[in-house]
Structure formats: C-alpha cells, structure tokens
Amino acid sequence: MNESQIADIAHRTLIMAATLGIPLLVVCLVVGLVVSIFETATQIHEQSLNFLPKLVAVLLVLLIAGGWMVGQMTSFTHEVFNAIAGIT
C-alpha cells in the first residue's frame, strides 16, 4: 500500500464521515432555528425547550435513516478491510 492509496482511503473516510453526519447536523440546525424563532416570538426562554426538540428530531432521523447509515458504514468498512488485506 503506497501513499496514494492511503491518501485515497483517508479522503474517502472524511467523505463518509461528512455524508453520515450532515443529515443530523442539518436537522439540529433547522430545529434550533425554529425553536429560537419561537422563543423570540413568545419571550419564553427555557433551557429544556431548546434541548428536547433537538433530541427528538435527531432520534427521529436516526430511526428513519439509521439503517441506511449502518449500511453505508458497513460497506465502507468492508472496502477498507479488503484494501488492508490486499497489502503486499
């Protein structure tokens, strides 16, 4: 395994991490924005009001897309292990 193959695996690892993390981050961002607008409009500033909707939204995303995320991670792990096994 030479440097270009290692760099390719590192690049694909970063792309995979971004692919799996972006849906959760976008949901947190949207829910946080909606809750902030609600807090500003109603003058209610409660810490649990900010945390609980994000938690529920992330759990829903994990329930909906969790199977896909695990499948992506599993196939990528198999590819990396096969690349490591092919080292001569």
DADA-V357755 format. One record per pair of residues at least 24 apart in sequence whose ideal C-beta (glycine too) atoms are under 7 Angstrom apart, sorted by sequence separation. I is the first residue (numbers start at 0). J is the second residue. D is the distance in Angstrom with one decimal. If there is no record, write none. Layout:
i=I j=J d=D
i=I j=J d=D
This chain:
i=27 j=53 d=5.3
i=30 j=56 d=4.5
i=26 j=56 d=5.0
i=27 j=57 d=6.4
i=26 j=57 d=6.2
i=23 j=57 d=5.7
i=26 j=60 d=5.0
i=23 j=60 d=5.9
i=22 j=60 d=5.9
i=22 j=64 d=5.9
i=19 j=68 d=5.3
i=19 j=71 d=6.5
i=18 j=71 d=6.8
i=19 j=72 d=6.8
i=15 j=71 d=6.8
i=15 j=75 d=5.1
i=8 j=79 d=6.1
i=8 j=82 d=6.3
i=4 j=82 d=6.9
i=0 j=86 d=4.6
